[in-house]
Amino acid sequence: MMTEITKLTSVADIVKACPTARRVFDQHGLKGCGGEHGPTEALEFFAAVHNVDVDALVRELNDEMRSPSKDEYIYQESLGDFIYRRFFKAAIVIVLSVGALWGATNLLQIALGGTFLQVRLVPAIQAHAHAMIFGWMGLFVMGFAYQSFPRFKYVTLWRPDLANMTLYLMLIGIAARVGAELLRPMPVGVGLGILAAGTELATITIFIVIILQTARQSVEPHQIYEKFIFGAFFWFFVQAIVSDLLFFAKVTAVGVDQVVMRIALIDGPLRDIQLLGFGALIIAGVSQRFVPAVYGLGKARHDRQSLIFWLINGSLILDIASYELFFSTGNLYYSIGLELAFILMAIWALLLVMQIRVFAKTTQSDRSLKFIRAAYTWLLISMAMLPFFLVYGVLTHQGFSHAFLGSYRHAYTVGFVSFMILGVASRVVPILAGVDSSRVSSLWGPFILLNVGCAGRVVLQILTDFIPRVAFPLVGVTGFIEVAALAWWGVELWHTMNLSHTHRAQLLRAPLPLEAR
Ligand code: HEM
């Protein structure tokens, strides 16, 4: 029998001892998290993550326990509480099919052909990239936003039915675009491209409207991390338009040479908007709200959030403008702008790491921390590579080095973006499922495999410029190592998500209290 709640008491123990305490937690953003009893995390963890004064919360809960409110609390899960599971599961299915698995198959064909520049592989590589950005990053971000944004703002999700619809719209869009890439320029490919453009733009528009309407219900003052989130959504929308522009530029090009020229003109800026705009801002925003609080890392010595925000956006715009001018005029002068943009990118990466103190001593460690730290290590590696891109091209007499660019990009997409997704998901899913995080797998296996696969790809792709006979066969294997890692992690996460299904099924089978019948 619990007599006193302290900041070390778990949320689940409090709710079991005093079911009406759940109402207090709901006011601070718990809602359906953790199933019937809530997460097994300590109260101080809940308070830190939800930005609540822990001492006031302890007092409030002790008062509730001593004299519980007369109105019984009946736990009910609604669509807004578990919608994230559908998005996460869809993202796992995509990464293990048209995403990483297809990427690995493409890489094997590249290795067998002994060159990265194979025109016949372009449609498959572009389809893979599209599936990864919209289906892996996009669906994960949408699921996470639908789940956590309302809770961070202490409101409920606006129109969960519409949010649910965006999942199916996005899946239709991705399937249509993958088909379109493979079937262009045939009319059926063009038709699929039009369908993909319509559904994906509608999805992202509806998604942004849902989040804005959710935010409007809140009386909470705006916090600076929200600027990053909405900045990311802006680039999420812009990249969808540029992605369609690229598709229709390819479809209307005459001959292979013109297709290649148009890809060279649009593809680079598109990938930068997707990764260094949408990807960077969303990860930076979520990290600032999530990482220091979740791992007990404390406050940054110098708060440079606004500077980081403007550096991310400014360097991206400078990068795109310089690239386009350099490419269309051939004037070497513009490469200075490009180099400056790369240096500014390395600076924001360093400032971001210092801001969130991800390598500082933690008070709340957990299996996900190694993924988050690996993500930031890979960010620093990829951003340290970028300023050497032009120099490398000059020294190896290639101009723009495809191998170097591909290597840097993989360090960013798998090393930074994917490690971040793996880390955030492996932290939040057990909490949301109400599963004790000390009893789930440590995930060391996928962690090591993904690092080995990613490091192998990053190093070996560059080595294909120097020792192609050795590097090509080896690089061909790295994709499958990464797929194995993602599958291992995905199966574990899927299983943990299903534990909350089981939990819900048990709850539905349990007899309802008399008053609720
Ligand atoms: C996990 C295993 C992955 C494998 C095996 C893989 C494989 C590949 C290969 C072989 C290429 C062509 C490389 C080149 O031409 O240099 C490529 C390009 C690309 N991949 Fe991946 N990839 C993986 C993960 C990812 C992830 C997680 C993302 C995004 C978050 C991603 C996004 C891209 C992009 C944007 C491109 C560039 C496409 C273009 O040239 O326009 N990939 N990938």
Boltz pocket constraint, residues with backbone or C-beta under 6 A from the ligand:
constraints:
  - pocket:
      binder: B
      contacts: [[A, 99], [A, 100], [A, 103], [A, 104], [A, 105], [A, 106], [A, 107], [A, 110], [A, 116], [A, 125], [A, 126], [A, 128], [A, 129], [A, 132], [A, 133], [A, 136], [A, 137], [A, 267], [A, 271], [A, 402], [A, 403], [A, 405], [A, 406], [A, 407], [A, 409], [A, 413], [A, 414], [A, 417], [A, 418], [A, 478], [A, 479], [A, 480], [A, 482], [A, 483]]
      max_distance: 6.0
